[in-house]
């Protein structure tokens, strides 16, 4: 008898994704009803995963272990479902005037299913299927407003880059299968150990996989697509890309490098460390000169990917306690970033619905027109910069402290530079985050700009409020969230 508990959350979301077009047909494509129906599906799946975590059940798997539900996959599922929830909530008003609204919600839920499959995958094939499921639906979502020239251009770029990255990753996976004759992460790990010293084909597979998944998470030098796609996509979709699908790529890197290719960590740990420093530096320096807030947030997102990347080489050190702490820190940073960056993009989307432009200068004097949005953006940007007592401060604190701990291990002294580079980059990022806050609170609105109070859609305000609340809650009460991250890391290494 098949135990479907391992995939029950995906089944719930899939059922609602299939039914929402029918609901749209029966309700004459009412955006609010379709959104409410979708929220119920996402909420039920979240509750199902939450009860699994709350009851602290042991891992359950299906199909010989290809997919498993444990503390690691459950935590990421809840992150992805939370992102889907606030994106759908905000989209109820954002796409109210667009066609094909039921299909929009259906695509968001299908993309979420792909992320959940990646989170629970123990096999390269299911991992790749999950990534592609999310990628293909994301291309369609970016191109949702097909008459929007920027959106169409962004979708074409996203599709071409996404196809290229998938090809590279699949080539790397096929090389690993040729060596291991297995597609499971544990099977690949055993084969890599037996084929030591490293064969050139394994090294080539490592390069292809890092490049392929590097495109997905937009790390340097595979990051150039992100600003154009983030700017051109409908902004609530951008929130999903930044808050959800990008995190999926990190799960793939965690599983391939820390399980499958762990035996050859000495061949990739320094390389990943260099890429992490380059990614955070390039992202922050490029963000300084941006005048469009979506592009600024996109480059900021690239820099944040560099911070998260620190967890990979540190988690591979010989001391399992430090390694587990580093992975916990990386998970914590992913968790907080999902709300920080997603919330920031939702504020941009909310303001766009009331004709506030996407240029940063359009935010001058905003605090007088909409105090809550200005406050929310300030909280989220300060959290991204790592200002206490917000969530970003705690997650950066644990993340940046992990390489310092690891540097005490002989042969890992270079890791202290990861922490130094991250701290310096956080200081750099403060400049462009504070600039936006200054525009909102200090500068007067430009001449000719309306000065009346803004009437904002309630659903979008609610979605922003969820993100702001979570950022403050995690910041002032981080223990339960970090404990969950530690349990997830323990399950990952079990």
Long-range contacts (C-beta under 8 A, 24 or more apart in sequence): 2-62, 3-60, 3-62, 4-62, 5-52, 5-60, 5-69, 6-60, 6-61, 6-62, 6-67, 6-68, 6-69, 6-120, 7-62, 7-67, 7-69, 7-120, 8-48, 9-45, 9-46, 9-48, 9-49, 9-69, 9-77, 9-81, 9-116, 10-45, 10-113, 10-116, 10-117, 12-41, 12-44, 12-45, 12-48, 13-41, 13-42, 13-45, 13-81, 13-109, 13-112, 13-113, 13-116, 14-109, 14-110, 14-113, 15-41, 16-40, 16-41, 16-42, 16-44, 16-109, 17-41, 17-105, 17-106, 17-109, 17-110, 17-113, 18-106, 20-102, 20-105, 20-106, 20-109, 21-102, 21-103, 21-106, 23-102, 24-101, 24-102, 24-103, 25-102, 29-101, 29-102, 31-92, 31-93, 31-95, 31-96, 31-101, 32-92, 34-101, 34-102, 34-105, 35-88, 35-89, 35-91, 35-92, 35-105, 35-459, 36-92, 37-105, 38-88, 38-105, 38-106, 38-108, 38-109, 39-85, 39-88, 39-89, 41-109, 42-81, 42-84, 42-85, 42-88, 42-109, 42-112, 43-85, 45-77, 45-81, 46-78, 46-81, 46-82, 46-85, 49-74, 49-77, 49-78, 49-81, 50-78, 53-78, 53-484, 59-491, 59-494, 61-122, 65-122, 65-123, 65-184, 66-121, 66-122, 66-123, 66-125, 66-126, 66-184, 67-117, 67-120, 67-121, 67-122, 67-123, 67-126, 68-120, 68-122, 69-120, 70-120, 70-491, 70-494, 71-484, 71-487, 71-488, 71-490, 71-491, 72-119, 72-488, 72-489, 72-491, 72-492, 73-116, 73-119, 73-120, 74-488, 75-331, 75-335, 75-484, 75-485, 75-487, 75-488, 76-115, 76-116, 76-119, 76-247, 76-251, 76-331, 76-334, 76-488, 77-116, 77-119, 77-120, 79-244, 79-247, 79-334, 79-335, 79-338, 80-112, 80-115, 80-116, 80-119, 80-244, 80-247, 80-248, 81-112, 81-116, 82-338, 82-339, 82-470, 83-112, 83-239, 83-240, 83-243, 83-244, 83-338, 83-342, 84-108, 84-109, 84-111, 84-112, 84-240, 84-244, 85-466, 86-239, 86-342, 86-343, 86-346, 86-463, 86-466, 86-467, 87-236, 87-237, 87-239, 87-240, 87-243, 87-244, 87-342, 87-346, 87-463, 89-459, 89-460, 89-462, 89-463, 89-466, 90-236, 90-239, 90-346, 90-349, 90-350, 90-459, 90-460, 90-463, 90-464, 91-236, 92-459, 93-353, 93-457, 93-459, 93-460, 94-234, 94-235, 94-236, 94-349, 94-353, 94-457, 94-460, 95-144, 95-234, 95-236, 98-144, 98-145, 100-144, 104-141, 104-144, 107-137, 107-140, 107-141, 108-137, 108-141, 108-240, 110-137, 111-137, 111-138, 111-141, 111-240, 111-244, 111-245, 112-244, 114-248, 115-244, 115-245, 115-247, 115-248, 118-248, 118-251, 118-252, 119-248, 119-251, 121-255, 122-184, 122-185, 122-186, 122-255, 123-183, 123-184, 123-185, 124-173, 124-176, 124-177, 124-183, 124-184, 124-185, 124-188, 124-256, 124-260, 125-173, 125-183, 127-252, 127-255, 127-256, 128-166, 128-169, 128-170, 128-173, 130-248, 131-166, 131-169, 131-216, 131-248, 131-249, 131-252, 132-166, 134-245, 134-248, 135-162, 135-166, 135-216, 135-245, 138-162, 138-237, 138-240, 138-241, 138-245, 141-233, 141-234, 141-237, 141-240, 142-229, 142-232, 142-233, 142-234, 142-237, 142-241, 144-234, 144-237, 145-234, 148-232, 150-231, 150-232, 151-232, 151-233, 151-234, 152-232, 153-228, 153-232, 154-228, 154-229, 154-230, 154-231, 154-232, 154-233, 155-232, 155-233, 157-225, 157-228, 157-229, 157-232, 158-225, 158-229, 158-233, 161-215, 161-225, 162-215, 162-216, 164-215, 165-211, 165-212, 165-213, 165-214, 165-215, 165-216, 165-222, 166-212, 167-212, 168-208, 168-209, 168-211, 168-212, 168-215, 169-208, 169-209, 169-211, 169-212, 169-213, 170-212, 171-208, 171-212, 172-204, 172-205, 172-206, 172-207, 172-208, 172-209, 172-211, 172-212, 173-205, 173-209, 175-201, 175-202, 175-204, 175-205, 175-208, 176-202, 176-205, 176-209, 176-260, 179-205, 185-255, 185-256, 185-259, 185-260, 186-259, 188-259, 188-260, 188-261, 189-259, 189-260, 189-261, 189-262, 189-263, 192-260, 192-261, 192-263, 192-264, 193-263, 196-263, 196-264, 198-264, 198-267, 202-261, 202-264, 203-264, 203-267, 206-261, 206-264, 206-267, 206-268, 209-256, 210-253, 210-257, 210-268, 210-271, 210-272, 213-249, 213-252, 213-253, 213-256, 214-275, 216-245, 216-246, 216-248, 216-249, 216-252, 217-246, 217-249, 217-250, 217-253, 217-305, 218-246, 218-301, 218-302, 218-305, 219-275, 219-276, 219-279, 219-302, 219-305, 219-306, 219-309, 220-275, 220-278, 220-279, 220-282, 220-283, 220-302, 220-306, 221-278, 223-279, 223-282, 223-283, 223-302, 223-305, 226-298, 226-299, 226-301, 226-302, 227-286, 227-290, 227-295, 227-298, 227-299, 230-294, 230-295, 230-297, 230-298, 230-301, 230-345, 231-292, 231-294, 231-295, 231-298, 231-358, 234-349, 235-294, 235-345, 235-346, 235-348, 235-349, 235-352, 236-345, 236-346, 236-349, 238-294, 238-345, 238-349, 239-341, 239-342, 239-343, 239-345, 239-346, 239-349, 240-342, 242-297, 242-298, 242-301, 242-341, 242-342, 242-345, 243-337, 243-338, 243-339, 243-341, 243-342, 243-345, 244-338, 244-342, 246-301, 246-305, 247-334, 247-337, 247-338, 250-305, 250-308, 250-330, 250-334, 253-312, 254-312, 254-315, 254-327, 254-330, 254-492, 257-312, 257-316, 258-312, 258-315, 258-316, 258-327, 258-492, 258-493, 262-316, 265-313, 265-316, 268-313, 269-312, 269-313, 269-316, 270-313, 270-414, 272-309, 272-312, 272-313, 273-310, 273-313, 273-414, 273-415, 273-417, 273-418, 275-306, 275-309, 276-306, 276-307, 276-309, 276-310, 276-312, 276-313, 276-418, 276-421, 277-306, 277-417, 277-418, 277-421, 278-306, 279-303, 279-305, 279-306, 279-309, 280-304, 280-305, 280-306, 280-307, 280-421, 280-422, 280-425, 281-306, 281-421, 281-425, 284-425, 284-428, 284-429, 284-432, 285-428, 287-429, 287-432, 288-428, 288-431, 288-432, 290-360, 290-432, 291-359, 291-360, 291-361, 292-358, 292-359, 292-360, 293-348, 293-358, 293-359, 293-360, 293-363, 293-436, 294-345, 294-348, 294-358, 296-360, 296-432, 296-436, 297-341, 297-344, 297-345, 297-348, 300-341, 300-384, 300-429, 300-432, 300-433, 301-341, 303-425, 303-429, 304-333, 304-337, 304-341, 304-384, 306-422, 306-425, 307-333, 307-396, 307-399, 307-422, 307-425, 308-333, 308-334, 308-337, 308-399, 310-399, 310-400, 310-402, 310-403, 310-418, 310-419, 310-422, 311-399, 311-402, 313-403, 313-415, 313-418, 314-402, 314-403, 314-406, 314-415, 314-418, 317-406, 317-409, 317-412, 317-415, 318-409, 319-406, 319-409, 320-493, 322-402, 322-405, 322-406, 322-409, 323-493, 324-486, 324-489, 324-490, 324-493, 325-398, 325-402, 325-405, 325-486, 325-489, 326-399, 326-402, 326-403, 326-406, 327-489, 327-492, 327-493, 328-398, 328-482, 328-485, 328-486, 328-488, 328-489, 329-395, 329-398, 329-399, 329-401, 329-402, 329-485, 330-399, 331-485, 331-488, 331-489, 332-394, 332-395, 332-398, 332-399, 332-481, 332-482, 332-485, 333-395, 333-396, 333-399, 335-395, 335-474, 335-481, 335-485, 336-383, 336-391, 336-392, 336-394, 336-395, 336-471, 336-474, 337-384, 337-392, 337-395, 339-391, 339-466, 339-467, 339-470, 339-471, 339-474, 340-380, 340-383, 340-384, 340-391, 340-392, 340-467, 340-471, 341-380, 341-384, 342-467, 343-376, 343-380, 343-464, 343-466, 343-467, 343-468, 343-471, 344-377, 344-380, 344-381, 344-384, 346-460, 346-463, 346-464, 346-467, 347-373, 347-376, 347-377, 347-380, 347-464, 349-460, 350-456, 350-457, 350-460, 350-461, 350-464, 351-454, 353-456, 353-457, 353-460, 354-454, 354-455, 354-456, 356-454, 360-435, 360-436, 360-439, 361-439, 361-446, 362-446, 362-449, 363-436, 363-439, 363-440, 364-439, 364-440, 364-443, 364-444, 364-445, 364-446, 364-449, 365-439, 365-440, 365-443, 365-444, 365-445, 365-449, 365-451, 366-439, 366-440, 366-445, 367-440, 367-441, 368-445, 368-451, 369-445, 369-450, 369-451, 369-452, 369-453, 369-454, 370-453, 370-454, 370-456, 372-461, 372-464, 373-454, 373-456, 373-461, 373-464, 374-440, 374-441, 375-468, 376-464, 376-465, 376-467, 376-468, 377-436, 377-437, 377-440, 378-437, 378-440, 378-441, 379-468, 379-471, 379-472, 380-467, 380-468, 380-471, 381-433, 381-434, 381-436, 381-437, 382-433, 382-437, 383-471, 383-475, 384-429, 384-433, 385-426, 385-429, 385-430, 385-433, 385-434, 386-426, 387-430, 388-475, 389-475, 389-476, 390-471, 390-472, 390-475, 391-470, 391-471, 391-472, 391-473, 391-474, 391-475, 391-478, 392-471, 392-475, 393-475, 394-474, 394-475, 394-478, 394-482, 395-474, 396-422, 396-426, 398-482
